[in-house]
Every structure is written in C-alpha cells, then in structure tokens.
Amino acid sequence: MSRILEAVAPQRLGRGFRWLLASSWFSNLGDGMALAAGPLLVASQTRDPLLVALAVLLQQLPWLLFGLYAGALADRLNRRTIVVTVDLVRAVVLLVLTMAIVTDLVSVGVVLLALFLVGTAEVFADNTSSTLLPMLVKRQDLGIANARLLSGFITVNQLAGPPLGAALFAAGMAWPFVLQAVLVTMGAVFVSRLVLPVHGADPATSRHVRQDIAEGFRWVRQHAAVRTLVLTIFIFNITFGAAWSVLVLYATDRLGMGEIGFGLLTTISAVGGLAGTTAYGWITRHVSLGNIMRIGLVIETLTHLALALTTVPVVAMLIFFVFGAHAFVWGTTSLTVRQRAVPPQLQGRVGSVNTMGVYGGLVLGAAVGGLLAREWGLTAPFWFGFVGSAVFVALIWKQLTHIAHADEEEPVEQTASCPAVGA
C-alpha cells in the first residue's frame, strides 16, 4: 500500500498535496456522477429539447458570469476558507434537491435552479482550488503534481463517475445526489486540513473588486508569454468547440456508431488522457516544454484534418485516443507554466482570465460549428478547425519556446502588493 501511495502521491510533494489530491478525487467523483445523473434527472422531468439544452447552459453560464469575480476573491480572502465554504454550500443544495426528489416536490424548475446554484459554487471552488497547488509544492514539482491531479480527474470524473451516477439513478432517482453531497463534504473536510502560507489582501486596504479584476487583466496584458498562452487557449477552444459541438451527430451519422459509439469515443479519449498524464513525468524528462507545446498543437491541428477525412470508426477511435493523450499533456503543461509564472497574489485573477478564455472560446466555437454544419455539412466544423488551427500555429510557432519559459520573464510592471494576511 505504501508503494502505491508513493507512486500516486510521492512523499516529496508533502502531506498537504496528499490532502489536496484526496479532496480532488472525492469531489470529482461526485461531479462525474452528476455528469450522468443531472441530464437523466432533467429528462425525467421534461422532454422539451430547449429545457434540456438550458440545463447544460445553466451549468456553464456561471463561469462567464462569476469567473472573474471568483478570481478576485481568491486573491483577496483565505483560499482554504473559500473552498470549504462553497463546497459545503454545494452539499446543502444537493441535499435540498434530494429532499425535493424524495418528497415528490421536484420539478424541472427546481432541477434547473439547483444545477445553476451548484454550477455557481463550482466556479468559486474550482478557481480557488487551482491556486492552492503552487502554495503546497515546490516550483520544480508543479508538473508532476498537476499530472497526478489530472490523472485523478480523468479516472474518477470521466471514467468512473458517469456510469456510477447512471447506475445509482436507475436504482433510485435520489441516490446519486445523496452520494455526491457526501463526497463533496468529504472534499471540504480534506481541504480544511491544509496548512497554507500566509496570503490574502490586507482587510484595511480599501479597493473595489473591479480594480482587482482590472489588475489581473493588466498583468496578463503586460506579460507577453502568459498573454500569448491565454490567447492560444482562447483560439484553440474556438476551433475545438466548433468541431466538438457536432460530435454526437458526427459519431452517429457520419461514422454510423450510434449512441453507444458516441459514448465510446469520449471514453477512449479519457483513456488516452489517463495514459498521457501517467507518462507525464517520463515525457518531461525527455522532451522540452517548448517542444511538448509545439507537438501538442500540431497533433490537435491534424486531429481536425483526420476526423474530417475518415469515415472508419476504428480509425476515429485511434484518433481520439491520441487526442485525449495530447489534450491532458498539453493542459498539464500550460497549467504548470502559468502557475510558475504568475505571482502568488495574482494566481486567482490570472487563472480566472484564462478560464474566461476557455469558456468564451468554447461558446463562440459552438456557435460557429453549428452554423457551419447546418450550411455545409458535418465535416465543415472540422475543416474550419484544421485551417484555423494551422494558421494560428504558424503565427505563434517561434513564440512557443518563449511561452514554455514564461516563468523566466519579468512583467513590464511590478504588481502593487498589499501586506499578506490570513493562513
């Protein structure tokens, strides 16, 4: 058992990392169950496609509404307290939803409200949680620590969680939400055990939250490498969002794989991601960060091309495995680069700017993909993704090595700092 623990969470990463890893695994298992149980609950209350789509929107909308505010609070307040508080709020909302189900008072309106509230809490929890790792492990260990966190995310959130949530829902509509509430509460308990260095803004400092948000944007704008990294993520999420917006139709109609086949593609992608993050330590020992980023963006560009050309399910599954490995290796690398480059007092705000780029790109991409597919067929979004990605990679190719060493760049303007408070 000790060997397994050492392999998963090396002792050199510290006890705090092990508490954070345990919290992440418990919370993500609950969130993974909700990926299946949430849509099933909505579908049990209505067959209206608009309301079903609205449920997905209400889970993503909080990132666009509250993401920047969440980042500002993460840099102002005690980060451990934020995560514990919002996780407990999530648990309470889930328990209220459970009571509504058990007492037969549930309705589509109740479900949609609950999904929005849980999604809002997740914004604050996830944004703040991402700032904890640089406070717990040494700079040189951020890569392997992020890889371990992402491996857990893939395993419990994408692979184990959804089938477990569906099975529990079949056994009893309330069961997955009860268990999710328990798991989220356990995640809060684990985070409460963390011992963090002193951080946060001085309560005596009078500043409007908009000033804090503006400072985060200003830092990103002045730091050339991080600015380019955020822009890369934004552009590639537009091309990714365009293609993946019609993925279910691509899998069922063009590949002829049916609904089960669509689920298989996403599972294979997750398995590829698990392989990639498991091998991340070996990869970084043999390949520079700059080349990892270059290779990854080339793989993503060629993924769009290959999917636009193929009609063979086996070929598509191989492509999804490789893409899954790339997506999580590149995601681990970009997150590590950003965490190393950004000052501790700005981790929350810069992270929220990055997240806005992620979700903003996905929303724009989905809109573009839907229009292209309607006018020119299901492969049109993939051709758009290939051409758009290829052009952007050509434009930033020389800068990728610079991005990979973002932590070595001095920002144009030193961020005004306040005396730190709160541990």
C-alpha positions, 0 to 999 in steps of 0.5 A, a space after each residue: 500500500 505504501 508503494 502505491 501511495 508513493 507512486 500516486 502521491 510521492 512523499 516529496 510533494 508533502 502531506 498537504 498535496 496528499 490532502 489536496 489530491 484526496 479532496 480532488 478525487 472525492 469531489 470529482 467523483 461526485 461531479 462525474 456522477 452528476 455528469 450522468 445523473 443531472 441530464 437523466 434527472 432533467 429528462 425525467 422531468 421534461 422532454 422539451 429539447 430547449 429545457 434540456 439544452 438550458 440545463 447544460 447552459 445553466 451549468 456553464 453560464 456561471 463561469 462567464 458570469 462569476 469567473 472573474 469575480 471568483 478570481 478576485 476573491 481568491 486573491 483577496 480572502 483565505 483560499 482554504 476558507 473559500 473552498 470549504 465554504 462553497 463546497 459545503 454550500 454545494 452539499 446543502 443544495 444537493 441535499 435540498 434537491 434530494 429532499 425535493 426528489 424524495 418528497 415528490 416536490 421536484 420539478 424541472 424548475 427546481 432541477 434547473 435552479 439547483 444545477 445553476 446554484 451548484 454550477 455557481 459554487 463550482 466556479 468559486 471552488 474550482 478557481 480557488 482550488 487551482 491556486 492552492 497547488 503552487 502554495 503546497 509544492 515546490 516550483 520544480 514539482 508543479 508538473 508532476 503534481 498537476 499530472 497526478 491531479 489530472 490523472 485523478 480527474 480523468 479516472 474518477 470524473 470521466 471514467 468512473 463517475 458517469 456510469 456510477 451516477 447512471 447506475 445509482 439513478 436507475 436504482 433510485 432517482 435520489 441516490 446519486 445526489 445523496 452520494 455526491 453531497 457526501 463526497 463533496 463534504 468529504 472534499 471540504 473536510 480534506 481541504 480544511 486540513 491544509 496548512 497554507 502560507 500566509 496570503 490574502 489582501 490586507 482587510 484595511 486596504 480599501 479597493 473595489 473588486 473591479 480594480 482587482 479584476 482590472 489588475 489581473 487583466 493588466 498583468 496578463 496584458 503586460 506579460 507577453 508569454 502568459 498573454 500569448 498562452 491565454 490567447 492560444 487557449 482562447 483560439 484553440 477552444 474556438 476551433 475545438 468547440 466548433 468541431 466538438 459541438 457536432 460530435 454526437 451527430 458526427 459519431 452517429 451519422 457520419 461514422 454510423 456508431 450510434 449512441 453507444 459509439 458516441 459514448 465510446 469515443 469520449 471514453 477512449 479519449 479519457 483513456 488516452 488522457 489517463 495514459 498521457 498524464 501517467 507518462 507525464 513525468 517520463 515525457 518531461 524528462 525527455 522532451 522540452 516544454 517548448 517542444 511538448 507545446 509545439 507537438 501538442 498543437 500540431 497533433 490537435 491541428 491534424 486531429 481536425 484534418 483526420 476526423 474530417 477525412 475518415 469515415 472508419 470508426 476504428 480509425 476515429 477511435 485511434 484518433 481520439 485516443 491520441 487526442 485525449 493523450 495530447 489534450 491532458 499533456 498539453 493542459 498539464 503543461 500550460 497549467 504548470 507554466 502559468 502557475 510558475 509564472 504568475 505571482 502568488 497574489 495574482 494566481 486567482 485573477 490570472 487563472 480566472 482570465 484564462 478560464 474566461 478564455 476557455 469558456 468564451 472560446 468554447 461558446 463562440 466555437 459552438 456557435 460557429 460549428 453549428 452554423 457551419 454544419 447546418 450550411 455545409 455539412 458535418 465535416 465543415 466544423 472540422 475543416 474550419 478547425 484544421 485551417 484555423 488551427 494551422 494558421 494560428 500555429 504558424 503565427 505563434 510557432 517561434 513564440 512557443 519556446 518563449 511561452 514554455 519559459 514564461 516563468 523566466 520573464 519579468 512583467 513590464 510592471 511590478 504588481 502593487 502588493 498589499 501586506 499578506 494576511 490570513 493562513 
